[in-house]
Amino acid sequence: MTITTTLLTASTLGIILLGIYLLMFPEPLRVSIPRWVKGSVGANLVLFVIGIVVILVGSVNESLAAQSVAGEVREVSIGLGLALVGIGLPTGLAAIGAGIAVSSVGSASLAVIVEKPELFGRTLIYLGLAEGIAIYGLVMSILLLGKI
């Protein structure tokens, strides 16, 4: 597992360093970027995804082994399961609603800022209000978890 995480870290650092290098020297490199760079970045991303899947599968096996060693496992009834699903719904739905609100408010505020840059502060307030929807859902879930 540590080999996989080391390879994933090296892969991520390679992509980040290539991006920084291309950001620092954009014009001369656009003409002289070899074709193998695109292929290597694609292969790097594919290996990264495979590594993430390996870590997820390995983590599931380790967590199952940890439960069997722990011995006592709390039984989850249908009522408790439905209660937990009901507690998760406010956070999920609020996050979806906040995403929809931020997408429309963000695109409108970018259009306004291009025409009138002095309205930047007002648009940030509107974006903050849209983000607050997700925070309200999170607070409701925390309050409901305290009731169980």
Secondary structure as UniProt FT lines:
FT   HELIX           2..24
FT   HELIX           26..32
FT   HELIX           35..70
FT   HELIX           78..115
FT   HELIX           117..119
FT   HELIX           120..147
//
